[in-house]
């Protein structure tokens, strides 16, 4: 069944673009312009994902998320904003958004972000425990590769997808080792830089399991469980 998604965006042009792109998942998309409209829709429907503009005519995206979460605490949300200020994006994630997106952006990047969040949410009920007792997502529930994402990013050219994946796999061991070394040093700036570049590459080649692991490590960079899950996902990707 196609997911039902709530899109909250007050700019007509942006709303039309984002709604058309999201519907191509495929998905059923309800759109709202204001906080009030979004709350009314959320009272009538259950959603798999909320896509919320950071700044709305009658309030902020963070305030809207807090009100939505009061009734549906487990629904993931992505914030979209015209700002590229790192501090604003950090504040949005601190408010509870699982991801933030800067506009304008391509339909490919928009869809990759949505698919990654939906895939991670689908796996959220499957958990594992490491030796330290930390609970982590069972990334095995997420496919190693998503061909649809890769083909969309490369205009449907399968030869280009295969060539880019070979390059990605050639470089992955070095990226994995550098990231793990940064983690051992507790060098959070280096970790963020490596993870940012890696997740962009994952989006181009459709490396969904590794992208989910990288996202988890980004959110908990000092977690041994997240680091272990990342190492496993990297090996799964290399071995696939």
MODELLER restraints for C-alpha pairs under 7 A, 6 or more apart:
rsr = mdl.restraints
at = mdl.atoms
rsr.add(forms.Gaussian(group=physical.xy_distance, feature=features.Distance(at['CA:2:A'], at['CA:26:A']), mean=6.24, stdev=0.5))
rsr.add(forms.Gaussian(group=physical.xy_distance, feature=features.Distance(at['CA:2:A'], at['CA:27:A']), mean=4.92, stdev=0.5))
rsr.add(forms.Gaussian(group=physical.xy_distance, feature=features.Distance(at['CA:2:A'], at['CA:28:A']), mean=6.56, stdev=0.5))
rsr.add(forms.Gaussian(group=physical.xy_distance, feature=features.Distance(at['CA:3:A'], at['CA:27:A']), mean=5.16, stdev=0.5))
rsr.add(forms.Gaussian(group=physical.xy_distance, feature=features.Distance(at['CA:3:A'], at['CA:28:A']), mean=6.20, stdev=0.5))
rsr.add(forms.Gaussian(group=physical.xy_distance, feature=features.Distance(at['CA:3:A'], at['CA:48:A']), mean=5.86, stdev=0.5))
rsr.add(forms.Gaussian(group=physical.xy_distance, feature=features.Distance(at['CA:4:A'], at['CA:27:A']), mean=6.00, stdev=0.5))
rsr.add(forms.Gaussian(group=physical.xy_distance, feature=features.Distance(at['CA:4:A'], at['CA:28:A']), mean=4.72, stdev=0.5))
rsr.add(forms.Gaussian(group=physical.xy_distance, feature=features.Distance(at['CA:4:A'], at['CA:29:A']), mean=5.87, stdev=0.5))
rsr.add(forms.Gaussian(group=physical.xy_distance, feature=features.Distance(at['CA:4:A'], at['CA:47:A']), mean=5.19, stdev=0.5))
rsr.add(forms.Gaussian(group=physical.xy_distance, feature=features.Distance(at['CA:4:A'], at['CA:48:A']), mean=5.72, stdev=0.5))
rsr.add(forms.Gaussian(group=physical.xy_distance, feature=features.Distance(at['CA:5:A'], at['CA:27:A']), mean=6.99, stdev=0.5))
rsr.add(forms.Gaussian(group=physical.xy_distance, feature=features.Distance(at['CA:5:A'], at['CA:28:A']), mean=6.19, stdev=0.5))
rsr.add(forms.Gaussian(group=physical.xy_distance, feature=features.Distance(at['CA:5:A'], at['CA:29:A']), mean=4.89, stdev=0.5))
rsr.add(forms.Gaussian(group=physical.xy_distance, feature=features.Distance(at['CA:5:A'], at['CA:30:A']), mean=6.33, stdev=0.5))
rsr.add(forms.Gaussian(group=physical.xy_distance, feature=features.Distance(at['CA:5:A'], at['CA:47:A']), mean=5.42, stdev=0.5))
rsr.add(forms.Gaussian(group=physical.xy_distance, feature=features.Distance(at['CA:5:A'], at['CA:48:A']), mean=5.82, stdev=0.5))
rsr.add(forms.Gaussian(group=physical.xy_distance, feature=features.Distance(at['CA:5:A'], at['CA:49:A']), mean=5.07, stdev=0.5))
rsr.add(forms.Gaussian(group=physical.xy_distance, feature=features.Distance(at['CA:5:A'], at['CA:50:A']), mean=5.96, stdev=0.5))
rsr.add(forms.Gaussian(group=physical.xy_distance, feature=features.Distance(at['CA:6:A'], at['CA:29:A']), mean=5.87, stdev=0.5))
rsr.add(forms.Gaussian(group=physical.xy_distance, feature=features.Distance(at['CA:6:A'], at['CA:30:A']), mean=5.01, stdev=0.5))
rsr.add(forms.Gaussian(group=physical.xy_distance, feature=features.Distance(at['CA:6:A'], at['CA:31:A']), mean=5.89, stdev=0.5))
rsr.add(forms.Gaussian(group=physical.xy_distance, feature=features.Distance(at['CA:6:A'], at['CA:47:A']), mean=6.62, stdev=0.5))
rsr.add(forms.Gaussian(group=physical.xy_distance, feature=features.Distance(at['CA:6:A'], at['CA:49:A']), mean=6.48, stdev=0.5))
rsr.add(forms.Gaussian(group=physical.xy_distance, feature=features.Distance(at['CA:6:A'], at['CA:50:A']), mean=4.87, stdev=0.5))
rsr.add(forms.Gaussian(group=physical.xy_distance, feature=features.Distance(at['CA:6:A'], at['CA:51:A']), mean=6.02, stdev=0.5))
rsr.add(forms.Gaussian(group=physical.xy_distance, feature=features.Distance(at['CA:7:A'], at['CA:29:A']), mean=6.78, stdev=0.5))
rsr.add(forms.Gaussian(group=physical.xy_distance, feature=features.Distance(at['CA:7:A'], at['CA:30:A']), mean=6.12, stdev=0.5))
rsr.add(forms.Gaussian(group=physical.xy_distance, feature=features.Distance(at['CA:7:A'], at['CA:31:A']), mean=4.68, stdev=0.5))
rsr.add(forms.Gaussian(group=physical.xy_distance, feature=features.Distance(at['CA:7:A'], at['CA:32:A']), mean=6.27, stdev=0.5))
rsr.add(forms.Gaussian(group=physical.xy_distance, feature=features.Distance(at['CA:7:A'], at['CA:50:A']), mean=6.19, stdev=0.5))
rsr.add(forms.Gaussian(group=physical.xy_distance, feature=features.Distance(at['CA:7:A'], at['CA:51:A']), mean=4.70, stdev=0.5))
rsr.add(forms.Gaussian(group=physical.xy_distance, feature=features.Distance(at['CA:7:A'], at['CA:52:A']), mean=6.12, stdev=0.5))
rsr.add(forms.Gaussian(group=physical.xy_distance, feature=features.Distance(at['CA:8:A'], at['CA:31:A']), mean=5.73, stdev=0.5))
rsr.add(forms.Gaussian(group=physical.xy_distance, feature=features.Distance(at['CA:8:A'], at['CA:32:A']), mean=4.72, stdev=0.5))
rsr.add(forms.Gaussian(group=physical.xy_distance, feature=features.Distance(at['CA:8:A'], at['CA:33:A']), mean=5.71, stdev=0.5))
rsr.add(forms.Gaussian(group=physical.xy_distance, feature=features.Distance(at['CA:8:A'], at['CA:38:A']), mean=6.63, stdev=0.5))
rsr.add(forms.Gaussian(group=physical.xy_distance, feature=features.Distance(at['CA:8:A'], at['CA:51:A']), mean=6.03, stdev=0.5))
rsr.add(forms.Gaussian(group=physical.xy_distance, feature=features.Distance(at['CA:8:A'], at['CA:52:A']), mean=4.76, stdev=0.5))
rsr.add(forms.Gaussian(group=physical.xy_distance, feature=features.Distance(at['CA:8:A'], at['CA:53:A']), mean=5.84, stdev=0.5))
rsr.add(forms.Gaussian(group=physical.xy_distance, feature=features.Distance(at['CA:9:A'], at['CA:15:A']), mean=5.46, stdev=0.5))
rsr.add(forms.Gaussian(group=physical.xy_distance, feature=features.Distance(at['CA:9:A'], at['CA:32:A']), mean=6.38, stdev=0.5))
rsr.add(forms.Gaussian(group=physical.xy_distance, feature=features.Distance(at['CA:9:A'], at['CA:33:A']), mean=5.24, stdev=0.5))
rsr.add(forms.Gaussian(group=physical.xy_distance, feature=features.Distance(at['CA:9:A'], at['CA:52:A']), mean=6.65, stdev=0.5))
rsr.add(forms.Gaussian(group=physical.xy_distance, feature=features.Distance(at['CA:9:A'], at['CA:53:A']), mean=5.33, stdev=0.5))
rsr.add(forms.Gaussian(group=physical.xy_distance, feature=features.Distance(at['CA:10:A'], at['CA:33:A']), mean=4.39, stdev=0.5))
rsr.add(forms.Gaussian(group=physical.xy_distance, feature=features.Distance(at['CA:10:A'], at['CA:34:A']), mean=6.63, stdev=0.5))
rsr.add(forms.Gaussian(group=physical.xy_distance, feature=features.Distance(at['CA:10:A'], at['CA:56:A']), mean=6.33, stdev=0.5))
rsr.add(forms.Gaussian(group=physical.xy_distance, feature=features.Distance(at['CA:19:A'], at['CA:29:A']), mean=6.67, stdev=0.5))
rsr.add(forms.Gaussian(group=physical.xy_distance, feature=features.Distance(at['CA:21:A'], at['CA:107:A']), mean=5.78, stdev=0.5))
rsr.add(forms.Gaussian(group=physical.xy_distance, feature=features.Distance(at['CA:22:A'], at['CA:111:A']), mean=6.66, stdev=0.5))
rsr.add(forms.Gaussian(group=physical.xy_distance, feature=features.Distance(at['CA:23:A'], at['CA:29:A']), mean=6.22, stdev=0.5))
rsr.add(forms.Gaussian(group=physical.xy_distance, feature=features.Distance(at['CA:32:A'], at['CA:38:A']), mean=5.29, stdev=0.5))
rsr.add(forms.Gaussian(group=physical.xy_distance, feature=features.Distance(at['CA:34:A'], at['CA:56:A']), mean=6.02, stdev=0.5))
rsr.add(forms.Gaussian(group=physical.xy_distance, feature=features.Distance(at['CA:34:A'], at['CA:57:A']), mean=6.15, stdev=0.5))
rsr.add(forms.Gaussian(group=physical.xy_distance, feature=features.Distance(at['CA:34:A'], at['CA:58:A']), mean=6.16, stdev=0.5))
rsr.add(forms.Gaussian(group=physical.xy_distance, feature=features.Distance(at['CA:35:A'], at['CA:56:A']), mean=6.97, stdev=0.5))
rsr.add(forms.Gaussian(group=physical.xy_distance, feature=features.Distance(at['CA:35:A'], at['CA:58:A']), mean=6.10, stdev=0.5))
rsr.add(forms.Gaussian(group=physical.xy_distance, feature=features.Distance(at['CA:35:A'], at['CA:59:A']), mean=6.43, stdev=0.5))
rsr.add(forms.Gaussian(group=physical.xy_distance, feature=features.Distance(at['CA:35:A'], at['CA:64:A']), mean=6.10, stdev=0.5))
rsr.add(forms.Gaussian(group=physical.xy_distance, feature=features.Distance(at['CA:39:A'], at['CA:68:A']), mean=6.94, stdev=0.5))
rsr.add(forms.Gaussian(group=physical.xy_distance, feature=features.Distance(at['CA:48:A'], at['CA:75:A']), mean=6.21, stdev=0.5))
rsr.add(forms.Gaussian(group=physical.xy_distance, feature=features.Distance(at['CA:49:A'], at['CA:75:A']), mean=5.94, stdev=0.5))
rsr.add(forms.Gaussian(group=physical.xy_distance, feature=features.Distance(at['CA:49:A'], at['CA:76:A']), mean=5.38, stdev=0.5))
rsr.add(forms.Gaussian(group=physical.xy_distance, feature=features.Distance(at['CA:49:A'], at['CA:77:A']), mean=5.71, stdev=0.5))
rsr.add(forms.Gaussian(group=physical.xy_distance, feature=features.Distance(at['CA:50:A'], at['CA:76:A']), mean=6.50, stdev=0.5))
rsr.add(forms.Gaussian(group=physical.xy_distance, feature=features.Distance(at['CA:50:A'], at['CA:77:A']), mean=4.58, stdev=0.5))
rsr.add(forms.Gaussian(group=physical.xy_distance, feature=features.Distance(at['CA:50:A'], at['CA:78:A']), mean=6.36, stdev=0.5))
rsr.add(forms.Gaussian(group=physical.xy_distance, feature=features.Distance(at['CA:51:A'], at['CA:77:A']), mean=5.81, stdev=0.5))
rsr.add(forms.Gaussian(group=physical.xy_distance, feature=features.Distance(at['CA:51:A'], at['CA:78:A']), mean=4.98, stdev=0.5))
rsr.add(forms.Gaussian(group=physical.xy_distance, feature=features.Distance(at['CA:51:A'], at['CA:79:A']), mean=6.00, stdev=0.5))
rsr.add(forms.Gaussian(group=physical.xy_distance, feature=features.Distance(at['CA:52:A'], at['CA:61:A']), mean=5.91, stdev=0.5))
rsr.add(forms.Gaussian(group=physical.xy_distance, feature=features.Distance(at['CA:52:A'], at['CA:78:A']), mean=6.25, stdev=0.5))
rsr.add(forms.Gaussian(group=physical.xy_distance, feature=features.Distance(at['CA:52:A'], at['CA:79:A']), mean=4.93, stdev=0.5))
rsr.add(forms.Gaussian(group=physical.xy_distance, feature=features.Distance(at['CA:52:A'], at['CA:80:A']), mean=6.14, stdev=0.5))
rsr.add(forms.Gaussian(group=physical.xy_distance, feature=features.Distance(at['CA:53:A'], at['CA:61:A']), mean=5.67, stdev=0.5))
rsr.add(forms.Gaussian(group=physical.xy_distance, feature=features.Distance(at['CA:53:A'], at['CA:79:A']), mean=5.72, stdev=0.5))
rsr.add(forms.Gaussian(group=physical.xy_distance, feature=features.Distance(at['CA:53:A'], at['CA:80:A']), mean=4.93, stdev=0.5))
rsr.add(forms.Gaussian(group=physical.xy_distance, feature=features.Distance(at['CA:53:A'], at['CA:81:A']), mean=5.89, stdev=0.5))
rsr.add(forms.Gaussian(group=physical.xy_distance, feature=features.Distance(at['CA:54:A'], at['CA:60:A']), mean=5.77, stdev=0.5))
rsr.add(forms.Gaussian(group=physical.xy_distance, feature=features.Distance(at['CA:54:A'], at['CA:61:A']), mean=4.20, stdev=0.5))
rsr.add(forms.Gaussian(group=physical.xy_distance, feature=features.Distance(at['CA:54:A'], at['CA:62:A']), mean=6.75, stdev=0.5))
rsr.add(forms.Gaussian(group=physical.xy_distance, feature=features.Distance(at['CA:54:A'], at['CA:79:A']), mean=5.98, stdev=0.5))
rsr.add(forms.Gaussian(group=physical.xy_distance, feature=features.Distance(at['CA:54:A'], at['CA:80:A']), mean=6.02, stdev=0.5))
rsr.add(forms.Gaussian(group=physical.xy_distance, feature=features.Distance(at['CA:54:A'], at['CA:81:A']), mean=5.45, stdev=0.5))
rsr.add(forms.Gaussian(group=physical.xy_distance, feature=features.Distance(at['CA:55:A'], at['CA:61:A']), mean=5.69, stdev=0.5))
rsr.add(forms.Gaussian(group=physical.xy_distance, feature=features.Distance(at['CA:62:A'], at['CA:92:A']), mean=6.65, stdev=0.5))
rsr.add(forms.Gaussian(group=physical.xy_distance, feature=features.Distance(at['CA:62:A'], at['CA:95:A']), mean=6.03, stdev=0.5))
rsr.add(forms.Gaussian(group=physical.xy_distance, feature=features.Distance(at['CA:76:A'], at['CA:98:A']), mean=6.40, stdev=0.5))
rsr.add(forms.Gaussian(group=physical.xy_distance, feature=features.Distance(at['CA:77:A'], at['CA:97:A']), mean=5.14, stdev=0.5))
rsr.add(forms.Gaussian(group=physical.xy_distance, feature=features.Distance(at['CA:77:A'], at['CA:98:A']), mean=5.92, stdev=0.5))
rsr.add(forms.Gaussian(group=physical.xy_distance, feature=features.Distance(at['CA:78:A'], at['CA:97:A']), mean=5.44, stdev=0.5))
rsr.add(forms.Gaussian(group=physical.xy_distance, feature=features.Distance(at['CA:78:A'], at['CA:98:A']), mean=5.94, stdev=0.5))
rsr.add(forms.Gaussian(group=physical.xy_distance, feature=features.Distance(at['CA:78:A'], at['CA:99:A']), mean=4.97, stdev=0.5))
rsr.add(forms.Gaussian(group=physical.xy_distance, feature=features.Distance(at['CA:78:A'], at['CA:100:A']), mean=5.57, stdev=0.5))
rsr.add(forms.Gaussian(group=physical.xy_distance, feature=features.Distance(at['CA:79:A'], at['CA:97:A']), mean=6.24, stdev=0.5))
rsr.add(forms.Gaussian(group=physical.xy_distance, feature=features.Distance(at['CA:79:A'], at['CA:99:A']), mean=6.46, stdev=0.5))
rsr.add(forms.Gaussian(group=physical.xy_distance, feature=features.Distance(at['CA:79:A'], at['CA:100:A']), mean=4.67, stdev=0.5))
rsr.add(forms.Gaussian(group=physical.xy_distance, feature=features.Distance(at['CA:79:A'], at['CA:101:A']), mean=6.21, stdev=0.5))
rsr.add(forms.Gaussian(group=physical.xy_distance, feature=features.Distance(at['CA:80:A'], at['CA:100:A']), mean=5.72, stdev=0.5))
rsr.add(forms.Gaussian(group=physical.xy_distance, feature=features.Distance(at['CA:80:A'], at['CA:101:A']), mean=4.67, stdev=0.5))
rsr.add(forms.Gaussian(group=physical.xy_distance, feature=features.Distance(at['CA:80:A'], at['CA:102:A']), mean=5.82, stdev=0.5))
rsr.add(forms.Gaussian(group=physical.xy_distance, feature=features.Distance(at['CA:80:A'], at['CA:103:A']), mean=6.71, stdev=0.5))
rsr.add(forms.Gaussian(group=physical.xy_distance, feature=features.Distance(at['CA:81:A'], at['CA:101:A']), mean=6.38, stdev=0.5))
rsr.add(forms.Gaussian(group=physical.xy_distance, feature=features.Distance(at['CA:81:A'], at['CA:102:A']), mean=5.14, stdev=0.5))
rsr.add(forms.Gaussian(group=physical.xy_distance, feature=features.Distance(at['CA:81:A'], at['CA:103:A']), mean=5.76, stdev=0.5))
rsr.add(forms.Gaussian(group=physical.xy_distance, feature=features.Distance(at['CA:82:A'], at['CA:102:A']), mean=5.46, stdev=0.5))
rsr.add(forms.Gaussian(group=physical.xy_distance, feature=features.Distance(at['CA:82:A'], at['CA:103:A']), mean=4.70, stdev=0.5))
rsr.add(forms.Gaussian(group=physical.xy_distance, feature=features.Distance(at['CA:82:A'], at['CA:104:A']), mean=6.86, stdev=0.5))
rsr.add(forms.Gaussian(group=physical.xy_distance, feature=features.Distance(at['CA:83:A'], at['CA:102:A']), mean=6.18, stdev=0.5))
rsr.add(forms.Gaussian(group=physical.xy_distance, feature=features.Distance(at['CA:84:A'], at['CA:102:A']), mean=5.89, stdev=0.5))
rsr.add(forms.Gaussian(group=physical.xy_distance, feature=features.Distance(at['CA:89:A'], at['CA:100:A']), mean=6.22, stdev=0.5))
rsr.add(forms.Gaussian(group=physical.xy_distance, feature=features.Distance(at['CA:93:A'], at['CA:99:A']), mean=6.51, stdev=0.5))
rsr.add(forms.Gaussian(group=physical.xy_distance, feature=features.Distance(at['CA:108:A'], at['CA:152:A']), mean=6.46, stdev=0.5))
rsr.add(forms.Gaussian(group=physical.xy_distance, feature=features.Distance(at['CA:108:A'], at['CA:153:A']), mean=5.69, stdev=0.5))
rsr.add(forms.Gaussian(group=physical.xy_distance, feature=features.Distance(at['CA:112:A'], at['CA:149:A']), mean=6.48, stdev=0.5))
rsr.add(forms.Gaussian(group=physical.xy_distance, feature=features.Distance(at['CA:112:A'], at['CA:203:A']), mean=6.03, stdev=0.5))
rsr.add(forms.Gaussian(group=physical.xy_distance, feature=features.Distance(at['CA:116:A'], at['CA:208:A']), mean=6.63, stdev=0.5))
rsr.add(forms.Gaussian(group=physical.xy_distance, feature=features.Distance(at['CA:116:A'], at['CA:212:A']), mean=6.65, stdev=0.5))
rsr.add(forms.Gaussian(group=physical.xy_distance, feature=features.Distance(at['CA:119:A'], at['CA:142:A']), mean=6.27, stdev=0.5))
rsr.add(forms.Gaussian(group=physical.xy_distance, feature=features.Distance(at['CA:120:A'], at['CA:212:A']), mean=6.28, stdev=0.5))
rsr.add(forms.Gaussian(group=physical.xy_distance, feature=features.Distance(at['CA:123:A'], at['CA:137:A']), mean=6.72, stdev=0.5))
rsr.add(forms.Gaussian(group=physical.xy_distance, feature=features.Distance(at['CA:123:A'], at['CA:138:A']), mean=6.53, stdev=0.5))
rsr.add(forms.Gaussian(group=physical.xy_distance, feature=features.Distance(at['CA:123:A'], at['CA:139:A']), mean=6.91, stdev=0.5))
rsr.add(forms.Gaussian(group=physical.xy_distance, feature=features.Distance(at['CA:123:A'], at['CA:141:A']), mean=5.59, stdev=0.5))
rsr.add(forms.Gaussian(group=physical.xy_distance, feature=features.Distance(at['CA:123:A'], at['CA:142:A']), mean=6.72, stdev=0.5))
rsr.add(forms.Gaussian(group=physical.xy_distance, feature=features.Distance(at['CA:124:A'], at['CA:137:A']), mean=5.93, stdev=0.5))
rsr.add(forms.Gaussian(group=physical.xy_distance, feature=features.Distance(at['CA:126:A'], at['CA:137:A']), mean=6.21, stdev=0.5))
rsr.add(forms.Gaussian(group=physical.xy_distance, feature=features.Distance(at['CA:126:A'], at['CA:138:A']), mean=5.33, stdev=0.5))
rsr.add(forms.Gaussian(group=physical.xy_distance, feature=features.Distance(at['CA:127:A'], at['CA:135:A']), mean=6.39, stdev=0.5))
rsr.add(forms.Gaussian(group=physical.xy_distance, feature=features.Distance(at['CA:127:A'], at['CA:136:A']), mean=5.57, stdev=0.5))
rsr.add(forms.Gaussian(group=physical.xy_distance, feature=features.Distance(at['CA:127:A'], at['CA:137:A']), mean=4.69, stdev=0.5))
rsr.add(forms.Gaussian(group=physical.xy_distance, feature=features.Distance(at['CA:127:A'], at['CA:138:A']), mean=4.90, stdev=0.5))
rsr.add(forms.Gaussian(group=physical.xy_distance, feature=features.Distance(at['CA:128:A'], at['CA:135:A']), mean=5.69, stdev=0.5))
rsr.add(forms.Gaussian(group=physical.xy_distance, feature=features.Distance(at['CA:128:A'], at['CA:136:A']), mean=5.45, stdev=0.5))
rsr.add(forms.Gaussian(group=physical.xy_distance, feature=features.Distance(at['CA:128:A'], at['CA:137:A']), mean=6.34, stdev=0.5))
rsr.add(forms.Gaussian(group=physical.xy_distance, feature=features.Distance(at['CA:128:A'], at['CA:138:A']), mean=5.82, stdev=0.5))
rsr.add(forms.Gaussian(group=physical.xy_distance, feature=features.Distance(at['CA:129:A'], at['CA:135:A']), mean=4.63, stdev=0.5))
rsr.add(forms.Gaussian(group=physical.xy_distance, feature=features.Distance(at['CA:129:A'], at['CA:136:A']), mean=6.23, stdev=0.5))
rsr.add(forms.Gaussian(group=physical.xy_distance, feature=features.Distance(at['CA:130:A'], at['CA:225:A']), mean=6.15, stdev=0.5))
rsr.add(forms.Gaussian(group=physical.xy_distance, feature=features.Distance(at['CA:134:A'], at['CA:225:A']), mean=6.13, stdev=0.5))
rsr.add(forms.Gaussian(group=physical.xy_distance, feature=features.Distance(at['CA:136:A'], at['CA:225:A']), mean=6.41, stdev=0.5))
rsr.add(forms.Gaussian(group=physical.xy_distance, feature=features.Distance(at['CA:136:A'], at['CA:226:A']), mean=6.83, stdev=0.5))
rsr.add(forms.Gaussian(group=physical.xy_distance, feature=features.Distance(at['CA:139:A'], at['CA:209:A']), mean=6.26, stdev=0.5))
rsr.add(forms.Gaussian(group=physical.xy_distance, feature=features.Distance(at['CA:142:A'], at['CA:208:A']), mean=6.90, stdev=0.5))
rsr.add(forms.Gaussian(group=physical.xy_distance, feature=features.Distance(at['CA:142:A'], at['CA:209:A']), mean=5.39, stdev=0.5))
rsr.add(forms.Gaussian(group=physical.xy_distance, feature=features.Distance(at['CA:143:A'], at['CA:208:A']), mean=6.34, stdev=0.5))
rsr.add(forms.Gaussian(group=physical.xy_distance, feature=features.Distance(at['CA:143:A'], at['CA:209:A']), mean=5.80, stdev=0.5))
rsr.add(forms.Gaussian(group=physical.xy_distance, feature=features.Distance(at['CA:144:A'], at['CA:207:A']), mean=5.84, stdev=0.5))
rsr.add(forms.Gaussian(group=physical.xy_distance, feature=features.Distance(at['CA:144:A'], at['CA:208:A']), mean=5.63, stdev=0.5))
rsr.add(forms.Gaussian(group=physical.xy_distance, feature=features.Distance(at['CA:144:A'], at['CA:209:A']), mean=4.77, stdev=0.5))
rsr.add(forms.Gaussian(group=physical.xy_distance, feature=features.Distance(at['CA:144:A'], at['CA:237:A']), mean=6.10, stdev=0.5))
rsr.add(forms.Gaussian(group=physical.xy_distance, feature=features.Distance(at['CA:145:A'], at['CA:206:A']), mean=5.34, stdev=0.5))
rsr.add(forms.Gaussian(group=physical.xy_distance, feature=features.Distance(at['CA:145:A'], at['CA:207:A']), mean=4.75, stdev=0.5))
rsr.add(forms.Gaussian(group=physical.xy_distance, feature=features.Distance(at['CA:145:A'], at['CA:208:A']), mean=5.58, stdev=0.5))
rsr.add(forms.Gaussian(group=physical.xy_distance, feature=features.Distance(at['CA:146:A'], at['CA:206:A']), mean=4.73, stdev=0.5))
rsr.add(forms.Gaussian(group=physical.xy_distance, feature=features.Distance(at['CA:146:A'], at['CA:207:A']), mean=6.49, stdev=0.5))
rsr.add(forms.Gaussian(group=physical.xy_distance, feature=features.Distance(at['CA:146:A'], at['CA:208:A']), mean=6.25, stdev=0.5))
rsr.add(forms.Gaussian(group=physical.xy_distance, feature=features.Distance(at['CA:147:A'], at['CA:206:A']), mean=6.05, stdev=0.5))
rsr.add(forms.Gaussian(group=physical.xy_distance, feature=features.Distance(at['CA:149:A'], at['CA:206:A']), mean=5.27, stdev=0.5))
rsr.add(forms.Gaussian(group=physical.xy_distance, feature=features.Distance(at['CA:150:A'], at['CA:161:A']), mean=6.25, stdev=0.5))
rsr.add(forms.Gaussian(group=physical.xy_distance, feature=features.Distance(at['CA:150:A'], at['CA:204:A']), mean=5.57, stdev=0.5))
rsr.add(forms.Gaussian(group=physical.xy_distance, feature=features.Distance(at['CA:150:A'], at['CA:205:A']), mean=4.69, stdev=0.5))
rsr.add(forms.Gaussian(group=physical.xy_distance, feature=features.Distance(at['CA:150:A'], at['CA:206:A']), mean=4.73, stdev=0.5))
rsr.add(forms.Gaussian(group=physical.xy_distance, feature=features.Distance(at['CA:151:A'], at['CA:157:A']), mean=6.18, stdev=0.5))
rsr.add(forms.Gaussian(group=physical.xy_distance, feature=features.Distance(at['CA:151:A'], at['CA:158:A']), mean=6.51, stdev=0.5))
rsr.add(forms.Gaussian(group=physical.xy_distance, feature=features.Distance(at['CA:151:A'], at['CA:161:A']), mean=6.54, stdev=0.5))
rsr.add(forms.Gaussian(group=physical.xy_distance, feature=features.Distance(at['CA:153:A'], at['CA:204:A']), mean=5.79, stdev=0.5))
rsr.add(forms.Gaussian(group=physical.xy_distance, feature=features.Distance(at['CA:154:A'], at['CA:160:A']), mean=6.81, stdev=0.5))
rsr.add(forms.Gaussian(group=physical.xy_distance, feature=features.Distance(at['CA:154:A'], at['CA:161:A']), mean=6.73, stdev=0.5))
rsr.add(forms.Gaussian(group=physical.xy_distance, feature=features.Distance(at['CA:161:A'], at['CA:205:A']), mean=6.52, stdev=0.5))
rsr.add(forms.Gaussian(group=physical.xy_distance, feature=features.Distance(at['CA:164:A'], at['CA:205:A']), mean=6.74, stdev=0.5))
rsr.add(forms.Gaussian(group=physical.xy_distance, feature=features.Distance(at['CA:165:A'], at['CA:205:A']), mean=5.85, stdev=0.5))
rsr.add(forms.Gaussian(group=physical.xy_distance, feature=features.Distance(at['CA:169:A'], at['CA:238:A']), mean=6.27, stdev=0.5))
rsr.add(forms.Gaussian(group=physical.xy_distance, feature=features.Distance(at['CA:179:A'], at['CA:191:A']), mean=5.77, stdev=0.5))
rsr.add(forms.Gaussian(group=physical.xy_distance, feature=features.Distance(at['CA:179:A'], at['CA:194:A']), mean=6.20, stdev=0.5))
rsr.add(forms.Gaussian(group=physical.xy_distance, feature=features.Distance(at['CA:182:A'], at['CA:190:A']), mean=6.14, stdev=0.5))
rsr.add(forms.Gaussian(group=physical.xy_distance, feature=features.Distance(at['CA:182:A'], at['CA:191:A']), mean=5.85, stdev=0.5))
rsr.add(forms.Gaussian(group=physical.xy_distance, feature=features.Distance(at['CA:183:A'], at['CA:191:A']), mean=6.54, stdev=0.5))
rsr.add(forms.Gaussian(group=physical.xy_distance, feature=features.Distance(at['CA:192:A'], at['CA:218:A']), mean=6.65, stdev=0.5))
rsr.add(forms.Gaussian(group=physical.xy_distance, feature=features.Distance(at['CA:195:A'], at['CA:214:A']), mean=6.19, stdev=0.5))
rsr.add(forms.Gaussian(group=physical.xy_distance, feature=features.Distance(at['CA:195:A'], at['CA:218:A']), mean=6.86, stdev=0.5))
rsr.add(forms.Gaussian(group=physical.xy_distance, feature=features.Distance(at['CA:199:A'], at['CA:211:A']), mean=5.54, stdev=0.5))
rsr.add(forms.Gaussian(group=physical.xy_distance, feature=features.Distance(at['CA:199:A'], at['CA:214:A']), mean=6.82, stdev=0.5))
rsr.add(forms.Gaussian(group=physical.xy_distance, feature=features.Distance(at['CA:202:A'], at['CA:208:A']), mean=6.77, stdev=0.5))
rsr.add(forms.Gaussian(group=physical.xy_distance, feature=features.Distance(at['CA:202:A'], at['CA:211:A']), mean=5.79, stdev=0.5))
rsr.add(forms.Gaussian(group=physical.xy_distance, feature=features.Distance(at['CA:209:A'], at['CA:233:A']), mean=6.22, stdev=0.5))
rsr.add(forms.Gaussian(group=physical.xy_distance, feature=features.Distance(at['CA:210:A'], at['CA:230:A']), mean=6.93, stdev=0.5))
rsr.add(forms.Gaussian(group=physical.xy_distance, feature=features.Distance(at['CA:210:A'], at['CA:233:A']), mean=5.20, stdev=0.5))
rsr.add(forms.Gaussian(group=physical.xy_distance, feature=features.Distance(at['CA:210:A'], at['CA:234:A']), mean=5.97, stdev=0.5))
rsr.add(forms.Gaussian(group=physical.xy_distance, feature=features.Distance(at['CA:210:A'], at['CA:237:A']), mean=6.99, stdev=0.5))
rsr.add(forms.Gaussian(group=physical.xy_distance, feature=features.Distance(at['CA:213:A'], at['CA:229:A']), mean=6.32, stdev=0.5))
rsr.add(forms.Gaussian(group=physical.xy_distance, feature=features.Distance(at['CA:213:A'], at['CA:230:A']), mean=4.93, stdev=0.5))
rsr.add(forms.Gaussian(group=physical.xy_distance, feature=features.Distance(at['CA:213:A'], at['CA:233:A']), mean=6.52, stdev=0.5))
rsr.add(forms.Gaussian(group=physical.xy_distance, feature=features.Distance(at['CA:214:A'], at['CA:230:A']), mean=6.25, stdev=0.5))
rsr.add(forms.Gaussian(group=physical.xy_distance, feature=features.Distance(at['CA:216:A'], at['CA:226:A']), mean=6.21, stdev=0.5))
rsr.add(forms.Gaussian(group=physical.xy_distance, feature=features.Distance(at['CA:217:A'], at['CA:226:A']), mean=5.10, stdev=0.5))
rsr.add(forms.Gaussian(group=physical.xy_distance, feature=features.Distance(at['CA:217:A'], at['CA:227:A']), mean=6.21, stdev=0.5))
rsr.add(forms.Gaussian(group=physical.xy_distance, feature=features.Distance(at['CA:220:A'], at['CA:226:A']), mean=6.71, stdev=0.5))
